[in-house]
Amino acid sequence: MIRLFALFAFLFGLPYLTQGVFQLLAFDSAPHSFFILNTQLAIIFYDFLIGAASIVIGAGLFFHKEWARKAWLAFLLLTLLVHFFMTGIQLFAGYPHSAGLYRWIVIVVFVSIISWVYLAKARIRARFH
């Protein structure tokens, strides 16, 4: 079951990296406000950061590393906070591409609950080293 979490963490990171690449390629340098330009750059940065971190953590989970278990649980909480923060900024800026972010927030909440329930159990923690 832990390896399924590892696979999920790896697969969870791929869409972020893919979205980061697509957003970077479609980066709109048209004259926008400074705020919208910085919002676009922040979204690209966080997509790459979240994607890379998820893939590294997935590799650690695959090898049952304790640091990866703790990092995955913290990562999910931080990812959720980043999503809420970015949603607020996008709503404030009038950014038109925020519909997909709502789906990801639901997914991150669901995965966070499952991960915290399963990976926090004492018998599961004992399998990590």
Secondary structure, 3 states (H helix, E strand, C coil): CHHHHHHHHHHHHHHHHHHHHHHHHCCCCCCCCHHHHHHHHHHHHHHHHHHHHHHHHHHHHHCCCHHHHHHHHHHHHHHHHHHHHHHHHHHHHCCCCCHHHHHHHHHHHHHHHHHHHHHCCHHHHCCCC
